[in-house]
Amino acid sequence: EFTVELRDAEDSAVTQDLSIVVASSDPMIETETLPNAIEGQPYDARLEASGGRAPYEWSVAGGMLPPGIQLQSDGLVCGTSDTPGEYSFVAQVESSSGQTDMKSFALPVIGPLSIVTRNVDLMLQDEPFEFEFAATGGRPPYDWAVAGANPLPPGTTLGTDGKLTGTPTEEGDFPIRIRVEDAALGVPPVGRGGHGQVGTFHDELRLDAVHVALVNRCLQRSRD
C-alpha cells in the first residue's frame, strides 16, 4: 500500500491510500495427475491452478473424458462411468483477464478385479506340474498369494505371477484359497474437494479340493 497526495497551486492537498496487486500474467495448472476412476462408482477430483487473476474458468480443450464424467467450469471433475477403458483429455484454465494454460491428463476407468480361474488341473504325485491362474479387471500387474491357513499341496509353490509350479510329493485332496491384488489405483487428487479412489482391488478364489493323484507306475511302465 502507498499514499498519493495531490496538491494544487494554492497549496491545498488531498491524499488517497492505494494498493497495487502484482499477479503472474499467466495462470498455471498445478494438478499433476488425477486418480483413476472405478467403474460404476461416483468420482470427483478438483483441478487446481495458480497465477493470473481469479476466478478461473475450466474447460476441455481436447481428448475425451470417460463417458459419464465431466469437467465443470470450476475445475471439478465428477460423475460416474460404467465404461472401463483408457481415456485422456486436455484441460484448459482461463483467468479472468483472458490468459490460459493447458495440460493433458490420463483418466482410466478401472473395472472390478475378478479371478476367472475356477478349477486347477489334476496333479500327479512325483510328476512336475505347472498351472497359471488368470484374472480380469483392475489394473495389471497382478500380485498373487495364498490366503488363509490351508497350505498348497506339498512340493508346490505359488509365484506372485500366478503360476502354481512344483512336483507334488503327497497324494490327496487339498483345499486352498488364492488371493490376487492389482496395482495401485491412483494417487490422491491435488487440492481440496477431491476424494479419488486410492488403493488396490482384490479378489479371492476358494477351492474345496486340489486333487493330487497317485501315478499307476505299473501302467506307466507297460505304456513305455
Phi and psi in degrees as a GROMACS rama.xvg file:
@    title "Ramachandran Plot"
@    xaxis  label "Phi"
@    yaxis  label "Psi"
@TYPE xy
-153.332  166.904  PHE-2
-115.848  132.201  THR-3
-106.493  132.048  VAL-4
-115.504  133.603  GLU-5
-115.837  124.978  LEU-6
-127.143  133.964  ARG-7
-94.2943  -174.494  ASP-8
-66.9348  -23.0524  ALA-9
-93.3246  13.4889  GLU-10
69.5932  20.938  ASP-11
-84.089  143.453  SER-12
-137.608  148.847  ALA-13
-132.215  150.229  VAL-14
-125.259  156.304  THR-15
-147.471  128.87  GLN-16
-81.7754  129.737  ASP-17
-130.725  162.74  LEU-18
-141.97  150.987  SER-19
-120.882  125.892  ILE-20
-98.2657  121.008  VAL-21
-102.364  114.72  VAL-22
-119.55  152.819  ALA-23
-58.7608  139.036  SER-24
-69.6125  -27.086  SER-25
-121.592  139.169  ASP-26
-74.6899  159.012  PRO-27
-137.604  129.302  MET-28
-73.8588  122.668  ILE-29
-91.2499  -28.0296  GLU-30
-61.3536  129.736  THR-31
-89.9585  -47.8847  GLU-32
-143.158  162.517  THR-33
-111.595  146.199  LEU-34
-68.4487  151.193  PRO-35
-67.2724  150.222  ASN-36
-91.4079  152.414  ALA-37
-111.43  130.769  ILE-38
-51.7173  126.131  GLU-39
79.2926  2.1209  GLY-40
-113.083  141.502  GLN-41
-57.7797  142.343  PRO-42
-129.769  137.486  TYR-43
-154.274  137.616  ASP-44
-152.006  145.107  ALA-45
-110.039  132.704  ARG-46
-82.4135  141.67  LEU-47
-123.839  147.224  GLU-48
-138.775  162.186  ALA-49
-138.789  168.996  SER-50
79.8732  177.502  GLY-51
62.7751  -157.788  GLY-52
-124.961  121.475  ARG-53
-72.3735  161.058  ALA-54
-78.0408  157.693  PRO-55
-97.1027  155.075  TYR-56
-121.896  123.132  GLU-57
-104.411  148.332  TRP-58
-157.777  166.428  SER-59
-93.1503  120.779  VAL-60
-99.2322  -8.90214  ALA-61
179.076  171.261  GLY-62
73.3143  -159.107  GLY-63
-148.169  130.109  MET-64
-76.9719  157.819  LEU-65
-59.4994  143.394  PRO-66
-54.5139  131.419  PRO-67
94.5915  -9.45366  GLY-68
-116.63  137.708  ILE-69
-134.754  158.654  GLN-70
-102.279  116.953  LEU-71
-83.4912  164.06  GLN-72
-66.5226  -19.2457  SER-73
-90.7743  5.51103  ASP-74
95.3071  2.00009  GLY-75
-83.7535  124.244  LEU-76
-98.6955  116.587  VAL-77
-151.208  164.374  CYS-78
136.363  -169.477  GLY-79
-136.824  126.144  THR-80
-112.906  135.9  SER-81
-109.316  19.1296  ASP-82
-123.734  92.276  THR-83
-60.6506  147.484  PRO-84
158.298  178.822  GLY-85
-99.1535  123.642  GLU-86
-130.951  150.749  TYR-87
-148.184  152.203  SER-88
-149.372  164.504  PHE-89
-109.238  119.995  VAL-90
-93.7638  140.08  ALA-91
-122.093  134.467  GLN-92
-116.103  137.469  VAL-93
-125.034  129.323  GLU-94
-78.5356  169.152  SER-95
-66.63  -17.6014  SER-96
-95.3836  3.98077  SER-97
98.1185  -4.05287  GLY-98
-77.9734  151.025  GLN-99
-131.588  161.866  THR-100
-143.746  151.003  ASP-101
-133.69  150.851  MET-102
-152.91  143.599  LYS-103
-88.9556  142.178  SER-104
-133.365  140.295  PHE-105
-93.9419  138.4  ALA-106
-141.696  78.2015  LEU-107
-70.2366  150.197  PRO-108
-108.198  118.711  VAL-109
-99.4012  128.187  ILE-110
-81.2521  162.971  GLY-111
-59.3555  142.906  PRO-112
-81.4681  132.312  LEU-113
-145.311  133.595  SER-114
-78.433  123.691  ILE-115
-93.1835  -18.2107  VAL-116
-68.1225  134.092  THR-117
-119.979  -17.6422  ARG-118
-145.66  156.838  ASN-119
-109.72  139.745  VAL-120
-57.4299  154.456  ASP-121
-62.2494  132.797  LEU-122
-97.9768  150.426  MET-123
-116.238  131.342  LEU-124
-58.558  135.088  GLN-125
65.3337  16.7011  ASP-126
-115.571  135.56  GLU-127
-56.4972  142.444  PRO-128
-137.628  141.886  PHE-129
-146.127  132.622  GLU-130
-149.955  143.816  PHE-131
-122.153  124.787  GLU-132
-74.997  153.881  PHE-133
-132.094  148.796  ALA-134
-143.149  160.811  ALA-135
-130.657  163.581  THR-136
82.0775  -169.334  GLY-137
59.548  -154.501  GLY-138
-132.958  110.489  ARG-139
-60.3081  160.336  PRO-140
-78.208  152.295  PRO-141
-91.443  155.661  TYR-142
-124.514  116.046  ASP-143
-102.848  148.452  TRP-144
-159.468  160.746  ALA-145
-81.6152  130.997  VAL-146
-110.339  151.037  ALA-147
83.7695  -177.798  GLY-148
-90.4835  -15.5997  ALA-149
-76.2687  126.024  ASN-150
-81.2914  165.176  PRO-151
-71.0128  163.859  LEU-152
-53.433  133.38  PRO-153
-52.176  134.876  PRO-154
96.6894  -4.47133  GLY-155
-118.754  155.702  THR-156
-137.702  154.993  THR-157
-111.938  119.912  LEU-158
-81.4884  161.64  GLY-159
-64.7753  -14.8107  THR-160
-86.638  2.4862  ASP-161
88.7259  7.77457  GLY-162
-93.1373  124.081  LYS-163
-97.9984  114.554  LEU-164
-135.844  165.214  THR-165
135.042  -169.397  GLY-166
-125.774  104.659  THR-167
-58.9438  135.92  PRO-168
-107.851  -8.74377  THR-169
-132.706  141.313  GLU-170
-80.3701  149.788  GLU-171
144.823  -175.744  GLY-172
-110.318  130.752  ASP-173
-126.231  107.597  PHE-174
-71.2991  134.546  PRO-175
-136.777  162.441  ILE-176
-133.108  126.063  ARG-177
-113.237  138.819  ILE-178
-122.521  141.313  ARG-179
-129.691  140.968  VAL-180
-125.669  149.67  GLU-181
-96.4845  -178.77  ASP-182
-71.4621  166.325  ALA-183
-55.4913  140.748  ALA-184
-80.3181  -21.781  LEU-185
170.124  -170.036  GLY-186
-123.998  155.022  VAL-187
-60.5431  139.383  PRO-188
-66.1041  148.29  PRO-189
-78.762  136.274  VAL-190
90.9374  179.456  GLY-191
-83.9939  159.392  ARG-192
92.7414  -8.50836  GLY-193
-106.367  145.471  GLY-194
-141.833  57.0494  HIS-195
-61.0641  156.397  GLY-196
-68.9293  133.579  GLN-197
-134.716  139.161  VAL-198
128.907  -148.089  GLY-199
-135.307  154.577  THR-200
-85.7646  155.088  PHE-201
-147.75  159.54  HIS-202
-148.336  156.722  ASP-203
-131.317  147.464  GLU-204
-121.412  124.503  LEU-205
-107.093  124.867  ARG-206
-116.176  123.375  LEU-207
-63.6395  -31.4403  ASP-208
-159.467  126.042  ALA-209
-98.7251  117.893  VAL-210
-92.8468  128.215  HIS-211
-111.628  117.531  VAL-212
-97.319  152.105  ALA-213
-82.7992  128.685  LEU-214
-73.0217  133.675  VAL-215
-82.0309  96.1094  ASN-216
-64.4338  -36.5828  ARG-217
-64.1344  -43.2671  CYS-218
-66.0715  -37.0902  LEU-219
-64.5974  -41.3498  GLN-220
-67.7424  -37.493  ARG-221
-65.3573  -33.4884  SER-222
-72.5483  -31.9096  ARG-223
